Amino acid sequence: MANLSPLLKQATPVVAARGEGVYLYDEDDRRYLDFTAGIGVTSTGHCHPRVVAAAQEQVATLIHAQYTTVMHRPLLMLTERLGEVLPERLDSAFFSNSGSEAVEAALRLARHATGRPNIVVFHGSFHGRTVGAASMTTSGTKFRAGFSPIMGGVAVSPFPTAYRYGWDEQTATDFALRELDYLLATVTAPAETAAFIVEPVLGEGGYVPANTAFMEGLRERADRHGILLVVDEVQTGWGRTGRFWGHDHFGVQPDILITAKGLASGFPLSAIAAPADLMAKAWPGSQGGTYGGNAVACAAAIATLDVIRDEGLVENARVVGAVLAGGLEKVAANTSGIGDVRGLGLMLGSEFVTADGQPDPATAQRAQQKAAELGLLLLTCGPFGNVVRMIPALVVTQEQVEDALTIWTAAVEAARSA
């Protein structure tokens, strides 16, 4: 009898039987508030009726039409619809399945387009688990350890993580940009640097937002040196942060955008977008894949766009996210063990620390597990696993947030008393 790999450890004990909106139900029909959303994937909630209907209709018509063999209408329609939400100038798209694949496609495009070998990433980033993506990931050693040599040509520069440094945001930003300049002077010459790849909010790295000065600094240096600015919106895109794209908070335009997760409300689909003249610099044969741009996933993505627009989910993420942030800050103010609450929109994290300010993953884990016992599903993140993150579906209501905060308050109290 075959078994799942023993490395696939579940964050909660739940065996999900069905889902509806922000709720999951186990096999005994117990209901849980799901504030994980499949790590930000079920953007419109579990089994949104319009997404389900679109997928069912497509399944009955055409399931798989490999896009370098034949073309299919859902892919063409989705590409056209993306023009409504993509940043200006990014008018060409390539589709794949996962975030890691999209990251690797962006990496390859950047190297092809510039003829330069090196990539600069930022400390705390998560870009995926495949070799190239893992080589650019610094949110934790577990994602890149044990299969060296990893891909070369990657240089790591500081991210303005003010709380970790113990500085204010301006000081952390000034430091990060100075160190980037130093990196370009000592490690990777600008003439050999293809791209800066950055998350608008560090995901696995602990839900740390960038800021306008930092992103403007990256854009200015990219323009000055002919380096491409690649924004990894895998977790921050599709309304997650209270703007359609995470980088929208900072007024900076990317040269290449990477998207996945919430794109198709649970169906595997990812993409990169770039200006057509830049995309054309990819070498022949460098883009493709058996399952990329799957017809059912594309139909679900079109329905997801409709739901986000018609139900005002980006604005909901902003408004309800502010309520959630305020509640989390109130819990932290009454709990000496939570050192920081941060994030944007419905992408929020609470960082647990000891009395002397050191990471406290044990208490974070107890709080996360106790929350699950009480009916609220959460995940941890951060290099030390001491950040508990909340990333509910964009359809979450203020009432559901208040229910979650009630459970979270009890879970934190229980974790601290233990």
C-alpha positions in Angstrom: 0.0 0.0 0.0 1.4 3.4 -0.9 1.5 6.3 1.6 2.1 10.0 1.3 5.7 11.2 1.9 6.4 11.5 5.6 7.7 15.0 4.9 4.2 16.3 4.1 3.4 17.5 7.6 0.0 19.2 7.9 -0.2 22.5 9.8 -3.6 21.5 11.3 -5.3 18.1 12.0 -8.2 18.9 9.8 -9.2 16.5 7.0 -11.3 18.7 4.8 -14.5 17.3 3.2 -15.9 20.5 1.7 -15.5 24.2 1.6 -17.9 27.2 1.3 -16.7 30.8 1.3 -14.2 31.3 4.2 -15.3 28.1 5.9 -13.9 24.5 5.7 -15.8 21.5 7.0 -14.2 18.3 8.2 -15.4 14.8 7.7 -17.6 15.1 10.9 -19.0 18.3 9.4 -17.3 20.5 12.0 -16.9 24.0 10.6 -13.7 26.0 10.7 -12.9 29.6 9.8 -10.2 29.2 7.2 -7.8 32.1 7.4 -5.2 30.3 5.3 -7.1 30.2 2.0 -4.8 27.5 0.8 -1.8 29.9 1.4 -3.6 32.7 -0.4 -5.0 30.7 -3.3 -8.8 30.6 -2.8 -9.1 34.3 -3.4 -12.9 34.2 -4.0 -13.4 31.7 -1.2 -14.0 28.0 -1.3 -16.2 26.9 -4.2 -17.6 30.3 -5.2 -20.7 29.5 -7.2 -19.6 31.5 -10.3 -16.2 29.9 -10.3 -17.7 26.5 -9.9 -20.2 27.1 -12.7 -17.4 28.3 -15.1 -15.2 25.3 -14.4 -18.1 22.8 -14.7 -19.1 24.3 -18.0 -15.5 24.2 -19.3 -15.0 20.6 -18.1 -18.0 19.5 -20.2 -16.6 21.3 -23.3 -12.8 21.0 -23.3 -10.5 20.0 -20.5 -7.0 20.1 -22.1 -5.8 21.8 -25.2 -2.0 22.1 -25.1 -1.3 25.7 -26.1 1.7 25.2 -28.3 -0.2 22.6 -30.3 -3.6 24.2 -30.6 -5.2 27.4 -29.1 -8.3 27.6 -27.0 -10.8 30.4 -26.4 -10.5 30.5 -22.5 -6.8 31.3 -22.8 -7.4 34.0 -25.4 -10.2 35.5 -23.3 -8.1 35.4 -20.1 -5.2 37.1 -21.8 -7.5 39.8 -23.1 -9.1 40.3 -19.7 -5.7 40.6 -18.0 -5.3 43.8 -19.9 -7.9 45.3 -17.7 -5.8 44.8 -14.5 -2.1 44.5 -15.6 0.2 47.5 -15.1 0.6 49.9 -18.1 2.9 48.6 -20.8 2.8 45.0 -19.6 0.8 43.8 -22.5 2.2 40.3 -23.2 1.7 37.2 -21.0 3.0 33.7 -20.7 1.1 31.1 -18.7 2.3 28.2 -16.6 1.1 26.2 -13.6 2.8 27.2 -10.4 4.5 30.2 -8.9 7.9 28.5 -9.0 7.5 27.9 -12.8 6.5 31.5 -13.3 9.5 32.7 -11.3 11.8 30.5 -13.4 10.2 31.9 -16.6 10.8 35.5 -15.4 14.4 34.6 -14.5 15.0 33.1 -17.9 13.4 36.0 -19.7 15.5 38.5 -17.7 18.7 36.8 -18.6 17.7 36.4 -22.3 16.6 40.0 -22.7 19.6 41.6 -21.1 22.3 39.1 -21.9 23.5 39.4 -18.3 24.0 36.5 -15.9 23.3 37.8 -12.4 20.2 38.3 -10.3 19.8 40.4 -7.2 17.2 39.2 -4.6 16.4 40.5 -1.2 16.9 38.9 2.2 13.8 37.1 3.5 12.4 36.5 0.0 10.5 33.3 -1.1 10.4 32.6 -4.8 9.7 28.8 -4.9 11.2 25.3 -4.5 12.5 24.4 -7.9 16.2 24.8 -8.3 16.3 28.2 -9.9 13.6 29.6 -7.6 15.0 28.0 -4.5 18.4 29.5 -5.3 16.8 32.9 -5.1 14.9 32.1 -1.9 16.3 33.3 1.5 13.3 33.1 3.8 14.6 29.9 5.3 17.4 27.3 4.7 14.8 24.5 4.5 13.9 25.6 1.0 17.4 25.4 -0.5 19.5 23.1 1.8 20.7 19.7 0.9 20.9 19.7 -2.9 23.9 21.9 -3.6 25.3 23.1 -5.8 22.4 25.5 -6.3 22.2 27.8 -9.2 24.9 30.4 -9.4 24.6 34.1 -10.3 22.4 35.1 -7.4 23.4 37.9 -5.0 21.4 38.8 -1.9 20.8 42.3 -0.7 19.0 43.5 2.5 15.3 44.1 2.7 14.1 47.0 4.9 12.9 44.8 7.7 12.7 47.5 10.3 11.5 45.4 13.2 14.3 42.8 12.8 17.0 45.5 12.8 15.4 47.4 15.6 15.3 50.6 13.5 12.6 52.9 12.2 11.5 52.3 8.6 13.5 55.2 7.2 16.7 54.1 8.7 16.1 50.5 7.6 15.3 51.7 4.0 18.4 53.9 3.8 20.5 51.0 5.0 19.0 48.6 2.5 19.6 50.9 -0.5 23.2 51.7 0.6 23.9 48.0 0.9 22.4 47.5 -2.6 24.8 50.1 -4.0 27.6 48.4 -2.1 26.6 45.0 -3.6 26.7 46.5 -7.1 30.1 47.8 -6.4 31.6 44.7 -4.8 29.7 41.5 -5.8 27.7 41.9 -9.1 28.7 44.7 -11.5 25.7 46.5 -12.9 26.8 45.5 -16.4 26.4 41.9 -15.3 23.2 42.3 -13.4 20.0 41.2 -15.3 17.3 41.9 -12.7 16.2 42.8 -9.2 13.5 40.4 -8.1 11.5 41.6 -5.2 8.2 40.7 -3.3 6.1 43.8 -2.4 5.5 42.0 0.9 7.8 39.3 2.1 5.6 36.2 2.3 7.4 33.2 3.9 9.9 35.8 5.2 7.4 37.0 7.7 4.8 39.3 6.1 7.0 42.3 5.9 5.8 45.1 3.5 8.2 47.0 1.4 7.7 50.8 1.3 7.6 53.5 -1.3 11.1 54.9 -0.8 12.6 51.4 -1.1 10.7 50.5 -4.2 11.4 53.9 -5.8 15.1 53.3 -5.0 15.0 50.0 -6.8 13.3 51.5 -9.8 15.8 54.4 -10.0 18.8 52.1 -9.8 17.2 49.7 -12.3 16.7 52.5 -14.8 20.1 54.0 -14.2 21.9 50.7 -14.8 19.7 49.0 -17.4 18.6 46.4 -14.9 15.0 44.9 -15.1 12.7 45.3 -12.1 10.8 42.0 -11.6 8.0 42.1 -9.0 7.0 38.7 -7.6 3.2 39.1 -7.0 2.5 35.4 -6.4 1.1 36.0 -3.0 0.4 39.7 -3.0 -1.6 39.9 -6.3 -5.3 39.7 -7.1 -6.5 42.1 -4.4 -4.7 40.5 -1.5 -3.2 43.7 -0.1 -6.2 45.9 -0.6 -4.9 47.0 -4.0 -5.1 44.8 -7.1 -1.3 44.4 -7.1 0.9 44.8 -4.1 3.3 47.1 -5.9 0.3 49.5 -6.5 0.9 50.7 -2.9 4.2 52.2 -3.9 3.6 53.8 -7.2 6.4 51.9 -9.0 6.0 50.1 -12.3 7.7 46.7 -12.8 9.3 45.5 -16.1 8.2 41.9 -15.4 5.3 40.8 -13.1 4.9 37.3 -11.7 1.5 36.1 -10.6 -0.1 32.8 -9.4 -2.0 31.7 -6.3 -5.2 33.7 -6.3 -5.3 33.9 -10.0 -7.8 31.1 -10.5 -9.4 30.6 -7.1 -7.7 27.2 -6.5 -7.0 25.9 -10.0 -3.3 25.6 -10.9 -2.4 28.6 -13.0 0.4 31.1 -13.1 1.7 33.8 -15.4 4.4 36.3 -16.1 3.6 39.6 -17.9 6.0 42.0 -19.6 6.0 44.5 -22.5 5.7 42.8 -25.8 9.1 44.0 -27.0 10.7 42.7 -23.9 8.9 39.3 -24.0 10.0 38.9 -27.7 13.6 38.8 -26.5 13.1 35.4 -24.9 14.8 32.7 -27.0 12.7 30.5 -29.2 11.6 27.4 -27.3 12.2 28.9 -23.9 8.5 29.2 -23.0 6.1 26.3 -23.0 4.8 23.4 -21.0 2.3 20.6 -21.2 -0.3 21.9 -18.8 0.3 25.6 -18.8 -2.7 27.7 -19.5 -5.1 24.8 -19.0 -8.6 25.5 -20.3 -10.4 24.8 -17.1 -8.0 26.9 -15.0 -8.3 29.7 -17.5 -12.1 29.6 -17.3 -11.9 29.7 -13.5 -9.5 32.7 -13.7 -12.0 34.6 -15.9 -14.7 33.9 -13.4 -12.4 35.0 -10.6 -11.8 38.3 -12.3 -15.6 38.8 -12.7 -16.2 38.0 -9.0 -13.4 40.3 -7.8 -14.8 43.1 -9.9 -18.5 42.6 -9.3 -18.3 42.0 -5.6 -15.8 44.8 -4.9 -13.3 42.4 -3.3 -10.2 44.6 -3.6 -12.0 47.3 -1.6 -13.3 44.7 0.8 -9.7 43.5 1.4 -8.7 47.0 2.2 -11.7 47.8 4.5 -12.0 44.5 6.3 -8.3 44.1 6.4 -8.1 47.4 8.4 -10.6 45.9 10.9 -8.5 42.8 11.2 -5.3 44.7 11.6 -6.8 46.9 14.3 -8.0 43.8 16.2 -4.6 42.1 15.9 -2.9 45.2 17.2 -5.3 45.3 20.1 -4.4 41.7 21.0 -0.7 42.5 20.7 -1.0 45.6 22.9 -2.4 43.3 25.6 0.2 40.6 25.1 3.8 41.2 25.9 4.8 38.2 23.7 3.7 39.8 20.4 6.3 42.2 19.3 5.0 43.3 16.0 1.8 43.2 13.8 2.3 44.1 10.2 1.1 43.6 6.6 -1.2 45.1 4.0 -4.9 44.4 3.4 -5.8 40.8 4.1 -2.2 39.8 4.5 -1.3 40.2 8.1 1.2 38.7 10.5 1.8 38.7 14.3 5.4 38.1 15.4 6.0 36.3 18.7 9.1 37.2 20.7 10.5 36.4 24.1 10.9 38.9 26.9 14.3 39.9 25.6 13.1 40.3 22.0 14.3 37.0 20.6 12.1 34.9 18.2 9.6 32.7 20.0 8.4 30.0 17.6 7.2 27.8 20.4 4.5 30.2 21.6 3.6 31.0 18.0 3.1 27.4 17.3 1.0 26.9 20.4 -1.2 29.8 19.4 -1.6 28.5 15.9 -2.5 25.0 17.2 -4.9 26.3 19.8 -6.6 28.4 17.2 -7.2 25.3 15.2 -8.7 23.5 18.2 -11.1 26.5 18.6 -12.1 26.5 14.9 -9.7 29.0 13.3 -7.2 27.7 10.8 -3.9 29.7 10.6 -0.3 29.2 9.4 3.1 30.3 10.6 5.9 31.8 8.6 9.2 33.8 9.1 12.7 32.4 9.2 12.2 31.2 12.7 8.6 30.2 12.4 7.5 32.8 15.0 5.1 34.8 12.8 1.4 33.7 12.7 -0.2 34.8 9.5 -3.8 35.5 8.6 -4.7 35.4 4.9 -8.4 34.8 4.6 -10.3 34.8 1.3 -11.2 38.2 -0.1 -14.9 37.5 0.5 -14.4 37.6 4.3 -16.9 39.8 6.1 -16.3 42.0 9.1 -18.5 39.7 11.2 -16.3 36.7 10.3 -13.2 38.8 11.1 -14.6 39.6 14.5 -15.3 35.9 15.1 -11.7 35.1 14.1 -10.4 37.8 16.5 -12.4 36.3 19.4 -10.8 32.9 18.8 -7.4 34.5 18.3 -7.6 36.3 21.6 -8.4 33.1 23.4 -5.7 31.1 21.5 -3.0 33.7 22.4 -4.1 33.7 26.0 -3.9 29.9 26.1 -0.5 29.9 24.4 1.0 32.4 26.8 -0.3 30.7 29.9 1.1 27.4 28.7 
